[in-house]
Amino acid sequence: MNETEYRTRGNWNEMKGKIKQSYGDLTDDDLTYNEGKEDEWLGKLQQKTGKAKGDLKRWIDSL
């Protein structure tokens, strides 16, 4: 697990609230991260938000 993943998981509940404020159509299921399925999870978020994978990662890291 890299530092970004650890930091993201540690603050995930707080971050989910911020993400939902920005994208109200995202559900808890959309924001559930399953270890080992990062690409699938990011793909789902890409479809819902319209952001590119790299942009999405940077945006999540900035929260």
C-alpha positions as CSV (number, residue, x, y, z in Angstrom):
1,M,0.0,0.0,0.0
2,N,1.5,3.4,-1.0
3,E,1.4,6.5,1.1
4,T,-1.5,8.0,-0.9
5,E,-3.6,4.9,-0.4
6,Y,-3.0,4.9,3.3
7,R,-3.8,8.6,3.7
8,T,-6.9,8.2,1.5
9,R,-8.2,5.2,3.6
10,G,-7.5,7.0,6.9
11,N,-9.6,10.0,6.0
12,W,-12.1,8.2,3.7
13,N,-15.3,8.9,5.6
14,E,-14.5,12.6,5.6
15,M,-13.5,12.5,1.9
16,K,-16.7,10.6,0.9
17,G,-18.7,13.5,2.3
18,K,-16.7,16.0,0.2
19,I,-17.0,13.9,-2.9
20,K,-20.8,13.6,-2.5
21,Q,-21.1,17.4,-2.1
22,S,-19.3,17.8,-5.4
23,Y,-21.1,14.9,-7.2
24,G,-24.5,14.4,-5.5
25,D,-25.4,11.5,-7.8
26,L,-22.6,9.3,-6.4
27,T,-23.9,6.6,-4.0
28,D,-22.1,4.8,-1.1
29,D,-21.8,1.8,-3.4
30,D,-19.9,4.0,-5.9
31,L,-17.5,5.2,-3.2
32,T,-16.8,1.8,-1.7
33,Y,-13.2,0.9,-2.4
34,N,-12.4,-2.8,-2.5
35,E,-8.7,-3.7,-2.2
36,G,-7.2,-4.9,-5.4
37,K,-10.0,-3.4,-7.5
38,E,-8.7,0.2,-7.8
39,D,-9.0,0.2,-11.7
40,E,-12.6,-1.0,-11.6
41,W,-13.5,1.5,-8.8
42,L,-11.8,4.4,-10.7
43,G,-13.6,3.3,-13.9
44,K,-17.0,3.5,-12.1
45,L,-16.1,7.0,-10.8
46,Q,-14.9,8.1,-14.2
47,Q,-18.2,7.2,-15.8
48,K,-20.2,9.0,-13.1
49,T,-18.0,12.2,-12.9
50,G,-16.7,12.5,-16.5
51,K,-13.1,13.0,-15.2
52,A,-10.1,11.3,-16.6
53,K,-8.4,8.7,-14.4
54,G,-5.3,10.8,-13.7
55,D,-7.5,13.9,-13.0
56,L,-9.7,11.8,-10.7
57,K,-6.7,10.5,-8.7
58,R,-5.2,14.0,-8.3
59,W,-8.6,15.4,-7.3
60,I,-9.1,12.7,-4.6
61,D,-5.5,13.3,-3.4
62,S,-6.2,17.0,-3.0
63,L,-9.2,16.5,-0.8
